[in-house]
Amino acid sequence: MGDAFKAMTFPAVLAVFILFAGMLFVYFTHAVPAFHRFGIDVYLKNVWIAAENPEDEIYGVAAAIWGSIYTSLIAIALALPLSISYSIFVVDYAPKWLKNPLIIISDIMAGLPTIIYGLWGALVLVPFLREHVMKPLHEHLSFIPLFSYPPTTGYSYFSAGVLLAIMITPFASAIIRGAYSMVPFTYREAVYALGATRFEATRLLLGYIRPAIVSGTILAFGRAIGETVAVSLVIGNTFNMTWELFAPGYTVSSLIANQFGNAFIYEYMTPALYAAGLALFAIGLAVNLLGLRILGRWEENVKA
Amino acid sequence: MSRLNARKLKEKVFLACVGALTFLAILPLFHIILTVTAKGLPVIAERGGKFITGTLSEGGIGPAVAGTFLLTFLSALLGLPVAFLVGLYAYEFPNSTIGRWTKTLLQIMLEFPTILVGVFVMQVLVVPMGTYSAIAGALALAIILTPYVAVYTHEAMREIPFTYREAAFSLGLTRAKVLFRVLAPMAKRGVLTGVLIGLAKVAGETAPLLFTAGGLYESYPHSVTKPVGAIPLLIYQLVQSPSKADHLTAWGASLVLLLIFLGIFVPIRLSLREVKL
């Protein structure tokens, strides 16, 4: 039957699906030479030897994958308390005149061009962190392995993690705040009727939205792992696979941003970068699907 | 009695912590706005109108400003029609298999690492054409724009009360007429908001332009098949330069970019309740 609506909209839907499948296909086919040449080592080893002679080229992007995950974990660890506090404050405690401005500020932060975060991070945040956080920690606590790397330039996993935390806090808090304000009002009434203090009430209500907090965290992690320009400006861009917070590092996206431009000179560098991109693709996809699934289930439960 | 005091004390400490952390969470924005203004304003003031219109060697960012507008316009041209239709489809068939997949796909694309989009477009457009171009940059931006606008369209449509749907269908209109002539115009405001927020977003994107737009800062763009500059891309290149003068230009360019972003974003945000980012 001639459904004109379907006839008009379906091609657009199909185009988006084909585009997505096309992206996966392009990444996979261009990564294949790297898999043939290096096998699984391209993900497990930390080497980067570019050579004119293809025989001498060896690439393993383990350090970049590690960097992506590590910086995102640091970012989550810092962003979580901030975004939960922010959500509680906006929903429960902020006076009425302050609520809307706070939400608008958070939205602006979430949408602010990432290059502005990058510029500010590289020229303002990193020098500040090096002088006032990294140096004191290194001087007094360098027996703890986390702080043992000397913070000479300041460009490091730590700087990238802090900058990412600032960038994803508004994003995580948008999800957590949404969930927190969805808690039925009768629950609040009931808790306060029992004589709970505001601290006890909040703790109870937070338990109620725990799945939403988990999924907000996962989605924020997904956003952090894909960030490119801001991270590449503050992480130092060095192959360094370590826990040490103040060591410079690499992430998959900053590796691609830095190396892709001249990778075509070498035979296997482009495939290796596509392999790295494919890994980022896969991690991002898995993380986002998981986060959306948990959030979707929780929302269904609340509405039911 | 002492037990009660301990509880009260805990509450006080808790409230102080929450307040302090909230303050800490939004502090960076103020610091960023103040720093960008404090460092960018003197640069712009010193170089005057030339900063906005001149080429890079004249100490201006004119071609980058023109490039950003060109890229944003082209990406809207490419992305908006598709996004609007996809959003309508997801609204109309929420329970069909394809409708559900469409929704999930949009959510995934919303979160997608933008650098991967840039590399993809480089492979399918820049390599065959043999040159960076405005059209490649615009395509990359359009891929990022589409899910935003589609999700907003979808949300805006869902807010229309069901009775309007019933009424329209009971008049004997076809599905196409109901959606395009009756319901879509009712959601105009919400859709428009999504379009503007999407445009504000892509105007500030850098990563997808790295390997697609190429950069052009010594002359104004004159062809869509030739390389083009953009303000974010220019800032990215200037920050990496060791020269202090380049950093100054970067601060000035950031202030311009910040003003463009706030100029689009804040009015929309003030006239609207919620924003999904």
Interface residues (C-beta under 8 A of the other chain):
Chain A: D3 A4 F5 K6 M8 T9 F10 P11 A12 V13 A15 V16 F17 L19 F20 G22 M23 V26 Y27 H30 P81 L82 S83 S85 Y86 I88 F89 V90 Y93 L102 I104 I105 S106 D107 I108 M109 A110 G111 L112 P113 T114 I115 I116 Y117 G118 L119 W120 A122 L123 V124 I166 T169 P170 F171 S173 A174 T197 R198 F199 E200 T202 L219 G222 R223 I225 G226 E227 T228 V229 L233 S253 I256 A257 F260 G261 L273 Y274 G277 L280 F281 G284 L285 N288 L289 L292
Chain B: R7 K8 K10 E11 F14 L15 C17 V18 G19 A20 L21 T22 L24 A25 I26 P28 L29 H31 I32 T35 V36 P81 V82 L85 V86 L88 Y89 E92 I98 W101 T102 T104 L105 L106 Q107 I108 M109 E111 F112 P113 T114 I115 L116 V117 V119 F120 M122 Q123 V124 I143 T146 T174 R175 A176 L179 F180 I197 A200 K201 A203 G204 E205 T206 A207 L210 F211 P232 I235 Y236 V239 Q240 H247 A250 W251 S254 L257 L258 F261 L262 F265 V266 R269 L270 V275 K276 L277
